[in-house]
Amino acid sequence: MPRAPWLDITRLIAMAMVAVQHVLSICDFPTPHLLFQLDLGQIGVAIFFAISGFLALSPSPLNTRQWLFRRLLRIYIPYWITVAGLLTANAIAGYKPVSTSLVISEFLGLAGWTHRGQLIGVHLWFISLLLFCYLLAALIRKFPALLPLTIIISIASLAADAHFAQHTIAFLTGVTLSTNPHAIRPRYQIPIIAIASLAAYSIHPGFITIAVAIVAIGTQFLPGSFSPATITKLARTSNLSYHFYLVHGPVYLATAKGLDKSLPATLIIGTIAAIAAALVLHKIETFIRTRFSKPTTNK
């Protein structure tokens, strides 16, 4: 699938939304709901999940097992490095009590399900849901007929766990749009958005993530041409958004503490520091991948 630069730009905007939301929260500024029950950060998260779902079902030469293994490696390697760093920092600072079960769950990426409210790095709840969604994607890649069932179950889960369910719905909306490309044409977007908004108003506010997903995926049809060099730069920067997400929370927290929760200073200095930390994390991941990758042999 050709790289879609507008999707990369949209993903970077989503990461910026999450970053601003967290800085506002850390600096004790109000973070009101902007779209039904979604605040700025949750809109960004919904956008990210929508794009992830859309790309997860895009054509690939890999079989389902190979695809899932590669996805898990991309998630887990930088995540494990981050968790190790956070747990070490927490042990030195004595910030939160830690149990053995929490440590195990954190490294498995399951703490968002098993230890809510206790995570070392509260923003890492995202990883638990992302892993779940990629398992759903692998299941759908293998058995496409299960897509409607996963959507029904996710909708039914809104009553029990709206926070996770609404973002799963955004992910599955992206999956649906990927498997039904005609649905993302501009002429179909308005009626789908209208129906989702009506459902959000009359049934459950979580349905609004469908509309968010439609708009996010639809950005690929925005006008504009990009040079190959620009597309490459956007792709590399967009790929770094995951690393930025992993490190931005503790970096902003430490920055705000050192700057007496000054919002402008925390946003500017914290963002620069978080970008630097994301680049370091990416370098470490690249080193590990290179160090432990299987050597190729010429036959």
N, C-alpha and C positions, 0 to 999 in steps of 0.2 A: 504494500500500500504506500503510495507517494506521501511524503511528509506534508502535513497540512500546517503551514506557518501560523494561520490564524488560531488554530487550536493550541499551538504552543504559546502564543500571546495570551490567549484566554486563560490557560493554566497558570501563567505567571501573574495575571491579574488576580486570579483566585488565591494564589499564595500571598499576594500583597494584602488582600482582604483579611485573611487569617492573621497575618502579622500585625496589621493595624488593630484588629479586634483584641489580640492578646496584649498589645502595648497599652491600649486604653484600659483594659481590665487590671493589668499589673499596676498602672499608675492611678488606680481608683477613680477613673472617669466612667460615667454611665455608658452602658452598651445596650441601647434599646433595641427591641425587635423592629426590623425594617420591612419584613415581608412575612405576614402572618406570625408564626412563632420563630422565624429565622432572624438572627442578628447578622451583622456583616460577616463575621467569621463563619457562621454556619452556611451562609450563601456560598462562600468560597469553598467550603468543604463539599457541598452538594455539587458544585461545578467540577471539582476535582474528581469526585466519584463518577459523575456522568461521563467525563472524558475517558476515564480509566475503563469504564464499561464499554464504551464505544470502541476503543482501541483493542480491548481484550478479545473481541470477536471479529476483528479485522482479519483478512486472509493472511495465512502464515504457512510457510513450507514445513513447519514443525508439526509433529503429531501432538496430541493432547498431553501426553506424559512429558515430552521434551519441552513443550511450551510452559507447562506448570513448573517444572524444575527450574527453568531459566527465570521465570517470574519470582519464584521463591528465593533464588540466589540474589536477585537484584534487590529484594526487600530485606532479606535477613542479614546479609554481610554488613552493610552500613548500620543497620539497626542494632546488631550485636555489639558493634564498636561503640555506638552511642550509649547503649544500656550499660556496658561495662564502665564507661566513663562516668555516667550518672551515679551508678552504685558506688563507685570508688569515691566520688566527690561527696556523696551522702554519708559514707562511712567516716570520712575525715571531718565533715562538718556536723555530723549527728543531727541532720535536718529532720529526718523521719525515721520511725522504727521500722525495721525490716524483718520479715519472717522468711524462713526457708522456702515456704510455698510461694511467697510473693516473688522471690528471686527466680525460682524455676518458671513461674508463670510469665514473668517479664521477659526472660530469655526465649521462651516459646512464642511470645507475642500474644498470649492469651489473657493477660492481666486485665484488659479492658472488659473481659467477660467475667473473670473470676474474682478480681480484687478492685472493683470500682471504688473510687474515693481513696484508694491507698497507693496508687501508682507512684513510683519514683519517676517523675516526668509525666505530669497529668495529661499532657498533650498526646502521649503515646497510646491513648485509647484508640486513636485512629488506626493504628497498626492492626489491632485485633479485628476490627471491622473490615479493613482492607484484605487481610488474609482470608476471612470468611467469604468476601465477595469474589476473590480470585478462585477459591474452591468452587463457588457457584458457577463461575465462568468456565472452569475446566469441565464441570458436569454438563453444562449446556453445549460446550464445544463437542463433547462426546455424544450427548443425547439431546439434540436440538428441540425435540418435542417436549422436553421438560421445562422450557422457558415459561409457558403460561402458568404452570403449577408454581414455579418459584415466585412469579409475580403475585399470584393469589395469596400465597403464604406470607409474603412480605407485607402486603396490604393488610392481611388479617393481624399481623404482628404490631400494627400501629397502635392498637389499644393497649398492648402489654409493654412495648418498649419503643415509643415514638422516636426517640433520639437515633437509635441504630436503624430502625425500620425505614425512616424517611430517607436516609442516605443509601440504604440498600435499594430502595425504589429508584433513586437517582441513578445508581449504577445499572440497574436492570433496564431503565429507560435508555441509557446509552447502549446497552447490549441489543435492545430491540431495534434501535435506530440503525445499528451496524448491520443487523441481519435483514432489515427492511429499508434499504437506502432511499426508496421513493418517499418514505415518511418524513425525511428531513428536508425535502424540497420546500422552499419558502412558502409556496401556496398552501401547504398543509400545516405549517407551523401555527398560524393564528388560530384556526379552529381547535387544534390540540391544546394550545396554551389556554384558550377560553374554557374548554371542558375541564382541564386540570384546575384552573382557578375556581371554577364553580364548585368542583368537588372539594377543594380546600375550604371554601366558604361554608358549604352546606353539610359536608360529611366529616372530614378531618383535615386540619391544616397541613398535615404531612404530605398531602397530595400536591402541594405547591412545588415540591422538588421535581415533579415531572415537568412543570413549566420551566423551571430553572435549567433542567437538563436539555430541554428542547432549544432554549435560547443559546446555551453554551455550545452545543453541537452545531447549531445553525450558523455560528460565527464563521465557519469555514467557507461560507458562500459570500462573505463580505468582499467587496471589490478591492483590487490592489494587486500589484505584482511584486514579487520579491526575487532578488538575485540569488543564484545558488549559494554564494558566500553568506548572504543574510539568512537564508533558510538554515544553513549549517550552524551559524551562531545562535539562532533562535532555538534550534533543537538541543544544542549543548546546554544552553542556559535553562531551558525548560526541564531537561533531565536533572539538572542540579536542584530543582525546586524540592524534590524529595529529601535530599540531603539538608537543604535549608530548613525544611519542616522539622526534621529530626533534632536539629541543634538550636532552633530559634528560641524555643521556650526558656530553657535555662540561661541562655545568653541574655535575653531581654530581662529576665528576672534579676540576674546579677548586675546588669547595667543600671536598671532602675534603682536597685538598692544602693549602688555607689553614687548615683546622681540625685538622691533624695526624691525619686519618683518624678523627676522633671519630664513631662511628656515630650516636648520637642527634642531634648537632648537624648532621651532614651530611644526615641524613634530613629534619630539619625545615627548616633554612635552605636546603638544596639544593632541596627541593620547592617552597618559596615562590619561590625564584629561577627555577626551571624553569617554574613557572606564569606568572610575569611574562614570561619569555622567550618562552613559547608565545603569550601574548597579543600581544606585540610582533610576532612572526612572522606571526600572523593579521592584524594591522593592516596590515603591509607587503603581504601577499598581497592583501588587500582593496583596497588602494590601487592595486596593479598591475592587478588585474582591472578596477577602475573606470576606470583611466587608459586601458587598451587595449581595453576592450570596445567593440563596434560600437554607435554611436549609433542609437537607434530613431527612425524618422520616421513621422509620421502622414500617411496618404494619404487 
